[in-house]
Amino acid sequence: MKKNFKRFAILAIFVALPFLSIQCDSSKEKADVKEGEIKSDVVAKQEPAPKPQSKSMLPKKLLNLGLTDEQRAQCETAYQEIFTPDIIAQKKEMVKQLKGMEKNSEQYLNLKKEINEKLKPYYAQFRMKLKEILTPEQQEIYFAKKGK
């Protein structure tokens, strides 16, 4: 009797399994549709989001200072005056070469040093302009030495 019951149970499972899998799959599709409808309703009800700020070329450390709109505009103008597209293209090309090398190799270190030496006068000019634009508190935070 027990053997017959086990056989019957296994047979019933194999017969019912396709129906259960179909039903489970259809419920997932319905849930996806409902979520999509809900998302579209939520998007329609939301107020227009503020414009995302355009991607800035300024360093993240500078952007995290809480600059006013006027200060940010002045900083971006100063950056664009000093770092012309030609200089930025040269820097990108050198950094691209740098990425293809092993980090602690002699060529890597020499190229990194060369990039720093080439860009040092431009960064010095940019720092001078920043000192004119930033408040003393912002200058303290931005120009603070990193503890190594």
Secondary structure by P-SEA (a helix, b strand, c coil): caaaaaaaaaaaaaaaaaaaaaaaaaaaaaaaaaaaaaaaaaaaacccccccccccccccccccccccaaaaaaaaaaaaacccaaaaaaaaaaaaaaaacccccaaaaaaaaaaaaaaaaaaaaaaaaaaacccaaaaaaaaccccc
